[in-house]
Amino acid sequence: MAFFGGSTGVIYRQFSVTIISSMVLSVLVALILTPVLCATFLKPVQAGHEPAENAISFLRPFFSRFDRIFFGIRDRYVGMVGRSFSRKTRYAVIYVVIVCLVGILFLRTPTSYVPEEDQGILIAIVMMPAGSTLEQTKEVVGKVQQHFADNEKEAVESCMMISGIGFSGRSQANGLLFVKLRDWHLRTTADLKVTAVAQRATMAFSQIRQGLVFAFPPPPIIELGTATGFDFQLLDRGGLGHAKLMEARNMLLGMAAQDKRLSKVRPNGMEDVPEYRLDVDWERAGALGVPLSSIHSTIATAFGSSYVNNFIQDGRVKRVFLQADTPYRMLPKDIEKLYVRNASGKMVPFSSFATAHWTSGPPRLERFNGFPSLNIQGEAAPGKSSGEAMAAMEEIAAKLPQGTGFEWTGASYQERMSSSQAPLLYAFSILVIFLCVAALYESWPIPLANLVMLPLGVFGATLATWSRGLHNDVYFQIGFLTTLGLTTKNAILIIQFAKQRIARGENLVEAALGAARVRFRPVIMTSMAFFFGTLPLALANGAGAGAMNAIGTAVTGGMMSATFIDLFYIPLVFVIVSRLFKVEERRKTPNGGSGSTTPTAGPPGPLTPSSMTEQGRQPDPALPPKEGQP
């Protein structure tokens, strides 16, 4: 995860470096401090006594009752695991059903890049018809500001208005407002969140007839665009021309307005404006001896301006610009009053080699990857994800005339990239899990039992995410990978002890049941500690709640299923895999090699430290005596 590129790789890298650092510290604490703490605080329990008797006097009744209830639950759990060995078909059917549900939920969960966040900021843009004056734009901008001041007093703190400029460029027809919302602790109800405020504002602005007004939150990642939602580039790949590209854009906007999966679909650019086109007859100009550079510089200086030099006045350096006086550059016919000096030094009027006429065209030329383009922005309809909105736009783009194409940019491009990277990330994670577990068990078949457990943990993550209406985004993928690791951890806790028991002479079933019994409490304790540690993320609100809810929901849901479903399947799958690959026949020989011998039955009685001593083996502290035995 730390080596993925792009914006998605940055998010992955932050997570992976944090987890790796905490795991390294945890390993050091476990290997260095934990043994010392155990030797200091833990006390041996004498025969005929319970661990609860060593607790503080007023807590002993609670701990004693807790132990009795917990041991009762453990005994019932071990009994169910023991009965599962004779009901393999039933458990196999349940497993297949769970795997199918995982696939269905994974396909039905909407996709997106990152969750939308309430950043305490709202943006409103004003797009007036072409040719609108700055005064008309200011009037509409004032209406927008008045709406927030009168109707959103509880949510809005201040509002800044800008006329004559927008995200699409500088124009008298553009306006922009930045709305600052009150602090998050003052907006605790859902109707004061940024999304609710934006929806009410959009409904109110739809009544404004002078122009188009849209309100929306900023993107979750500020550097990836100017608005939340998708960022679509319509391209002229076939050289159709600007007029055909505009027709395709209007066709796309019309179809998008009728699609219920989309909302606030709008062009992020300036409309065509009236232009006075000057056509120069270059051959006639050459015949008159007029240099091309002189034609360009003359009209640019007269109607624009040209820097000449500097001069000093009152001790300050000032710049000199040359430009036609205002009365002589106000009307189109003023071009006919211009003269250009030819090569012989004579003054040639513009009207002798140029003609002019009115037309319309774009105020700026837009390109994307070398193709003429038009930028279109929009959002998913309420209840839909950005992935569904992008799919809808792709379906509409497929209906446009031949020669037009599209590309995604900004956060939409990153979403497509993260979707393509996810399968590779999952496959690599599963491969690393398999290799690490194989190295731990020194066996190739046994890790298959761990891999079989992975869908059971993923089931909880996908079910929790889908049930809460969340999306399959980057943070879900992080929670997904975390769930894979936690599921493997639970399997290791049980399988490793089962292998140790087999090595001491127990048969396969007894070893699996004994490991499930001994490791039941550690699995429950570690899983519950992790569950309650991540539960605040799933329930968080306020700033950054979107990301915390996404990763917290996936991890807590996966932790629940990885604990309470895996516990029943880990011993069963371990026994099935071991018998299938005859792992229980592979005993350690006295010289440390491995050989295949006939499976031996377990000892006739319970395997206790005393019985192990009689058999010439040293007892393992990890193999506790049965209750009631010293």
N, C-alpha and C positions, 0 to 999 in steps of 0.2 A: 504493500500500500504506500510505502514511503517513496516509491520511485515512479509513481504515475505522474503524468504531466498535466498541464492545463490547470484551470481553476479547480476542477474536481480533485486533481492531485494535491493541491494545497490543503483542501479539507481533509483528505485521506492522510496526508503527511502529519498534520496537527494531531489527529487521533492516534496514529500509529506510534509517533514519537512519545506521546503521553503514556500510552499503554506500555510500551517497551520500558520506559523509565520507571514506571510504577512496579512493573513485574520484576525488574532487576533489583529494586529496593526490597520488594517483598521476598525474593529469594534470599537475599543477604540477611534479612531479619529472621527468616525461617531457619536458616542454617546456623546462625550465630547466636541470636538472642533467644529464640524460642526454647531451645534445650535448657538454657540457663533459667528462664522463667519457669519452665515446668519443674525443674529440680527445686526451685525456691518455693513455689506456691502450692504445687500438688502434693498431696499426702496419701500414703498407701491406705487402702481400706482393709481393715482386719476381717477375718473370716466371720461370717454371721452378722455383719454390719452392712449398712447401706452408705453410699457416698453422701447422701443428704444429711447424715448425722454429723458430718464435719462442718456444716454450714453454721452461720450465725443462728442463735437459738430461736429468734422469732421468725426466721425464714425456713426453718426445718420443716414445719408442716406443709408449706407451699411446695418445697422441693420434693418432699416425699410423695405428695399427691401427684405432682407433675411426672415424677419417674414412673409411678404405677400406671398412669394413663398412657405415657409414652411407650413403656414396655408392652402394654396391652396392644397398642396400635402396631408396634413392631412385630409382635407375635402373629397378629392377624395378617400383616403384610407378608411375612415369611410363609405362612400357610397358603396364601394365595399364589405366591411364587412357586411353592412346591406343587400345587395343583395345576399350574400352567404347563408343566412338563408333560402332562397327559392330555392337554388340550391345545396342542400346537396348531391344529387347523383353525380353531376359533380365533386364536391370537393372530395367526397369519392373515385371516380375513380382515380383522380389525386394523392390522397394520397397513394392508393394501388400501383400505378405505381412507385411512389417515393420509397416506401418500397421495391418493387421488384428490383429497380435499386440499392438500397443500398446493398441488398443481392448479386446481380451479381457483383457489383464493389468490394465488400469485398472478394468474392471468386476469382476474377480475379486479384486482387492486389498481386504481388509476395511477398513472405515472406522472412525475414532475421532477424538477431539478432540486430545488430546496423549498422548504415551506415558506409561505408568506409571513412576514413579521410586522408587528405593530411597532414602527420605529418612532412614533410620535410626530410624524410629518405627513402632510397631505399636499399633493400638487394638483393644480387646476390649470388647464390650458384653454385659451380662447383662439378660435380660428374663424376669422371674418371672411366674407366673400372678397374675391380679388377686386382691387380698386378701392377698398374701404379706406377711409381717412383715419388718422391717428385719433381724432376726436371721437369718431364712432367706436373705435376699439376701446378707448377709455371709458366710454359710457357702459359698454357691456362688462368690462372688468370691474367697474364700480358696482354693478348689479350682483356680480359673483361675490365680491367682498361683503356686500350688504347681507347676502344670504347667510354667510357664516357668522356675521356679527349679530344677526337677529334670531336665527333659528338654531344655532349650534353653540349657544353660550356656555353650556355645561362641558362641552368637549374641546372648544377652540380657545386658545389663549391669545394668539395674535395672527395677523395676516399681512404679508408683504406683496404689493402689486407691482408689476412691471408691464408697461405697454410699449409696443414697437419691437419686441423681441420674443422669440420662442425657441423651443428645442429644434425646430426646423430651420431657423435662421432669422435674420433681421428683416422685418417688414412692418409696415404700418398696420397690416391686417392681423398681426400676431399679438397675443397677450399671455402673460404668465403670472400665476399666483403661487406663493409658498405659504402654506397654512401650518402653523405650529400648534399642536394639540397640548392639552394640559398633561401634567405628569401622570404616570400610569396608576399611581395609588389613588388619584382623583377620578379615574375612569375605570371603575371596577365592574360595571355592568356591561353586558354584551352590546347594548345599543350605543355605547360611547366608544367602542373600538374603532380603529381607523377604517376597517372595511365597511362597517355599518354607516359611518359618517359619509364615506365616499358614495355608497349606494343611494342614500337620501339626497346627497348633493346632485348626483347625476339625474335623478328623477326630477328634481326642481329645475335643473338647467335645461332639461328637454323642452321647457315651456318658453325658452328664450328664442325668438324668431330671427333676431338680427344675425346670429352666427351659431357656430357649434362650440359647445363647452363640455369638457370632460374632466372629471375629478378622479384621481387614482393615487394609491400609495406609491412611494418609490420602490425600486426593485430590492429584493432581499440583500443582494450584493450590489452596492452602489456603483462599482466600477463596470458592471455588466449591463449597461443600458441606462435609460432615463425614466422608465416606467415599469411597473409590475406587469406580468403577462408575457406574451410572445412578441418576438421581433422578427418580422418577415420582410425579405427583400424580393420584390418582383423584378425579374431580369428580362431584357430584350436580347435573347440569345441568337435570334435569327435575323437581326438587322431590320426589324419591321419599321422602325422609326418612332419618333416621340408620340405622334398622334395615335398610332396603333397601340403603343404601350399604355397611353392614358385610357383608351377604350377598354383594354384588358383590365386595367386597375378598377375602372368604374364597374365593369362586369363582376369582378371579384368582390367589390364592396357590396354590390347589390345581393349577390348570393350569400355573403357572410351575414348580412342583416336578417336574412330569413332562416339562418341556421340557429337552432335553439342551444347549441353547444357553445356559442360565441356571444360576446358582448363587448361593447365599446370599441368595435373595429373601426379604425380611423387611419387616414393617411398622415404620415409624419413627414410632411413636406409642404412646400408652398405651391399654390395653384398657379396655372398659367396666367400671366398678366399681359395687358396690351403693350406692344412694343412698336417702336418706329424703326423700321428696317431700312438701312441704307445700302443700296446696290451700286457698287462701283464697277464701271466698265474699264477693266484693267488694260485692255488693248488701246482704247482711246486715251487713257491717261498716259500710257507709254508713248503714244504718238504725240501728245502735247508736251512730252519731256518732264512729266511730273513724277518724281521718285515715290515709290510705294511707302517708304518710311515717312516721307513728309505728309502724305495723306493721313496716315495713322496718328502721327504726333500732333497734327493740327487739330483734328476733331477731338482727340483725347485731351489736349490742353484747353480747348475752348469750352467744352462741356464738362470736363472733369477738372483736372488741375495738374500742373507740372512744377516740380521743385526747381528753382533757379539757383539761388545761392543764399548766403547769410549776410546780415549787416548788424552793426552794433548801434544800439540806441540807448542812451542813459545807462551805459555800462552793462547792458544785457545783450546777448547774442540772439537775434531773431532771424527766422527763416523767411525766405521770399518765395511765394507761389504765384504762378502765372495762370490766369483764368479769365474767360470772357465775363464782362460785367453782367449782373443779373438780368436787366431788361433785354439783353441780347442773346440769352440762352434759355428762354422760357417757352418758346413755341417751336414746333417742328420746322416752320419755314425759315427759322433763323439759321439753319444749316446752309441755305442758299446764299447767305451773306458772307460765308467764309471764303477765303482765297488761299491758294497754295502757290508758293514760289517754285517755278520749274527750273530746269537745268540752265536755261539762258538768263535767269534772273527776273523773268516776267511773272506777274501775279495772275494765276489762272483760277476762275471761280469754280466752286464745287459743282454748280449746276451744269458745267460743260462736260463732265465725265461721270456724274453720279445721279441716280434717281432714288426717291424714297417713297415708302408706302407703309400703311398701318398693318400690323399683324399681331399675333399673340404667340407666347412661348414661355418656357420656364425661366424664372428669375435666376436660377442656378442650375448647373449641370451636375447630376448625381451619377456616380459610377460605383459598382461593386464587383470586385475581381475582374475589372476590365470591361464589364458590360454596362450599358445604360440601365439604370435601376430606379425603382420607386420603393421607398420604405413604408411599410404598413405595420401598425401596432394594434394590439387588442388584448383582450383578456378572456379567460374561460368564464362561461356563465356560472352563476351561483350553483354549487353542488357538483361542478365539473372540475377536472384537473387541467393543468397546462398541457399535459400529454394528450388528453382528449381534444383540447382546442387546437393543438398543432396537427393532430390527425385530421380534424375537420378542415383546416386550411389546406392541407395537402390534397384532400379529396376535391376541394373547390378548384385548386390550381390545376388539377388534372383535366378540368372541363374547359380551360381557357384555350384560345386559338393556338395553333401550332406555331412554334417559334418563340413562345414565352416560356420562361422557366422561373425557378425560385431557389433561394438559399436561406438558411437560418443564420442569424447573427446574435451576438450578445449572449444572454442567459439561455436562449433557445438553442443556440449552437452547442453550448456546454451541456445542456440536457441530452441532446442527441449523442454527444460524445460519451457521457456517463452511461447512457443506456447500452452503448456498444462495448464499453469496458467492463460492465458488470459481469457478464458470463465468464470472461477471462479471469476476473478477480475471484469469483466463486470457485472456478475449477482449480486455480492455483492454491487457494486456501485448503480445499479438500485434499489436494496432493500433498501439501505440507503436513496436514494432520495425519495422513496415512503414513508418510515416511517417519515422522516423529514417533508415532505409536509403534510402528514396526521396530524402530530402534529400541524403544523402551521394552517391548515384549520379546525382542530377539526372535521374532516370528513374522512370517508374511500372512498366514491365514487369520490369526487372532485380530489384527487391526480391522478386518472386515466387519467384526462385531461392532466396533466403534463407528464405522461408516454407516452401518445400517441404522444407528441411533440418530443420525443427523436430521433426517426428515421429521422426527418426532419433536425435536426442539424447534425446528423452523415452523412447524405447525402452529405453535403458540404465538410466534412473532407475527406471522401473516394473519392469523385470526384476530389478534388484538388490533393490529393496524387497520385491517379491513372493517372491523366492527366499530371503530371510532371514527371512520370516515377519513382517515389519513391516507397519504399517498406513498407510492413506492419511489422514494427519492434518495438522495445521497445519504441522508442520515438513517433512513431505513436500511440501506445497504451496510452501513457501519454496524447497526444493531444486529443485522442478519449475521454478519461475520462474527460478532461477539457471541451470539447464540451458538454458533457452530463450536467455538472454543469451549463454552460452558457445558455443552452437551458431551463433548469429548472428556472433559474433566470428570463428570459424574461416572462415565463408563470406566475410566481409568481407576477411580477409587474402588470400584467393585471387582473389576477383572484382575487387577494386579494382586489383590488378596486371594482371589480364587486360584490364580496360578501358584501362589505360594503354598496354599493348602494342597494342591495336587502334587507339588514337589515333595511334600511331607508324607504322602501316601494315601490321602483321601481320594475316594472316587470322584468322578466329575460332578455328579449331582450334589453330593454332600459338600463338595468344595464351593460350588456356586451358592448353595443355600447358606453355608456358613459365612461366606463373604458378604452376601446380602444382609445377613443378620448383624454382623459386626460393623459394616460400613453404613448401615441405615442412618444412624444418628449423625455421623460426619457429613453425609450427603445433604440431609435435611438442614443441618445447621449452616453449612456454607451457602447453600442455595437460598435459604431464607434471609441470611445476612446480606447477600447480594441483591435479593429482591427488594427488601426494604431500603437498601441503599440507593437503588435506582428509581423507586416509586415516586419520590418527590419530583424527578424529572418528568415523569408521565403526567403529573398533576400540576405542573408549574403554570403560571400565568404572568403576564406583564412583559417586560422587555426580554426578547430572545426566547419567548415561550414556544414558538413554532419549532425551532430546532430541538429544544429540550423535550417537547412532547413527542416528536417523531422518534428520536433515539430511545427515549425512556419507555415508550409504549412497546417498541419492538423488543427491547431487552427484557422488560418485566414479563411480557407475554411469553417470550421464548424460555425464560427461566422457569416459569410455572410448568409448562409442558415438558421441558427437559428434566424436571424433577419428578413430577407425579405420574408421568407416563413412562419415562425411561426406566424408572425403578423397577417396573414390572417386566420390561422387555430385556434389560441388560443381562440378567442371569439366564433367561431363556435363550436369547440369541447366542450368548457365549457357549452354552451347552450344545446348541445345534451346530454352530461353526466348528467347535472342537471335535464333535463326532463326525461331521462331514469330512473334515480334513485329517481325522485320526490324531488330533493334537495330544490327547491324553495318553497315547501310547509312547510318546517321545519323552523318555525319562532321562534324567541326568545320570551319567555313569560316574563311578567313583573318581576316575581320573579327570573329570571335567568335560569329557566328550559327550556327545548325544548319540543315543542309539534307540532302535525300536525294539521294544520288548512287549510281551503279552501284557495287556492291562491287568493290573492287580486290584483286587477288591480292597476297600478301605478297611481299617481296623474294626474288629467286632464291636468295640465299645467306643465311647466318646474320646476324641483326641485331646488329652489333657497334658499338662507339663510332666506329670508323673509317668504317664504311659509313653510319652516321647522319650523320657530318660531310660525306660526299660528297653526301648527299641534301639538304644544306642545313639539317639539324636538329641541335640540341644534344643530346649524349648525356645520359641520365638516370642518376644514380648508382645508382638502384634497379634498373637493368638491367645485371647483371654480365656480363663476357665469359665465353665458354665456357672450359672447362678447357683449359689449354695455350696460351691466348692471353694476351698482355700486357694 
